[in-house]
Amino acid sequence: MTNHTHLIVAAQDDLTVSIRDFKHYTTTEVKKLLKLDNRHYILRLLEHSYSRKKGSEFQIWQRENYPETITTDKFLVEKVDYLHNNPVVKGYVLKPEWWHYSSAGFYVGQRACPVNLTYVFD
């Protein structure tokens, strides 16, 4: 999505630690890319964010997250369908597989996804 992300992940250890590490890594990489691309105005916006954690230089992620444990195939299918159809519902694309940052194209065999994926359905 343009202003948030959804992920379905399997964590080998504590999910909270994995989410923290993901946020730290992606924040560092986004900051590098913004500096490299001379996007200083965006860096300034992030530095002056009202939601910025005290003591942090800038913030791109919300501090909270809303993990849900997927325990059944039915719930997994429901979540994948929701994620794939979200850009369509928002009017960004006509078909789920057309959204570049979605795994929908991967699942219909049309294209690779920008991140490594594991096929989760039998």
C-alpha positions, 0 to 999 in steps of 0.5 A: 500500500502507499502508506502502510504494509502488511506481512505474513511471516513465520518467525523462528524466534520471538516475533516481537524481536523479528518485527523490531529488527525488520523495522530497524533494518528498513529504517536504516536502509530508507534513510540511506536511500533518501540521503543518496537520492538527495531527498532532504525534504523527506528526511526533514519531515521524518525528523520532525514527525510528531510521532517520533520516539523521544531520542530517535533521529527520525521515524518511518514506522509506527511504534505499535503493530498488530500481529495475528497468529494464523493457526488454520488454513482457512484463516491464512487464505482469508488473510492472503485474499485480504492482502492481495485485494487491498490495492484493488479495493483502494482503487490503485489497480484493477487486478491484485497481480498488477500491484508491484509490491504484492505477492499476488503476481507471484501466486498466479505465476506472472512475475517475481516479487521484489522480496523473497517469498515461499509458496505457502499453499499446497 
